[in-house]
C-alpha cells in the first residue's frame, strides 16, 4: 500500500519552472533529462515543452554545453573512451552532430596517453598473464624439437651436417 510519502509530488507549471531552473543551475542537463524530470513532476506535454523552451531561452539549458561537459567530464574523471561517451550521449538523446563536435574536443595526446595507461594495466593484470601462459601452452604455439624436424626431412639433415 502506498503512503502519502511514496506518491510523487505534482507541481504546478510555475513551481516546476522554478525547480527546473534550480535543477539546471546545479549541473548541466540534456533536454531529454529535463523533459523526463518534468514528466515525473506530473506536468503535461504542452507545459513541459513551454518550460523547456523557456529554459533554453534563458540559457539554463544548452545541449551543446551539456554534450561538452559530459564528454570532458567522463573522459577526465572516469577515463571513459570515446565509444562509451558516444553511447552515453546517445542514451541522453543528444544529436549526432553535437556528439561529434564534443568528442572532437578531446585532446588526441591526452586520449592516447590514457589509452596506453589502460592497456598497461590490462597487460599487467593477473587475468592477462594467465591467458598469456595458456596461449603459450597450445600445441600450435609449441616449437618442435630440432631432432624431429631433421628426422622428418632428410634434406634438412644433410644441410645441418654440413
QUIFENQUI-V769126 format. One line per field, one symbol per residue. phi: phi as a letter, one per 20 degrees, with the letter a starting at -180 (. if undefined). psi: psi as a letter, one per 20 degrees, with the letter a starting at -180 (. if undefined). burial: # if it has 24 or more other ideal C-beta (glycine too) atoms within 12 Angstrom, else .. A space follows every 10 residues. Layout:
BEGIN
phi->???
psi->???
burial->???
END
This chain:
BEGIN
phi->.eeffefffd dfffffffff ffffffbfce ffgfffffff eneegffgff fgffffgeme cbffffffff ffffffedlf effffgffff femeggffff ffffffffff ffffffffff fffeffffff ffffffefgf deefgfffff ffcgffffff ff
psi->pprhhhpqpp qrggghgghg ggghhgqpqr hhggggghhh jjqrgggghg gggghghjkh pohggggggg ghghgghikq rhghgggghh hjlpqhghgg ghhiipphgg ggghghgghg hghiqhgghg hggghhiqhi jqpqqhhggh hhnhhhgghh h.
burial->.......... #....##.## #.##...### #.###.##.. #.#...##.. ##.###...# ########## ##.##....# .#..##.##. .#.#...##. .##.##.... #..#...... .......... .......... .......... .......... ..
END
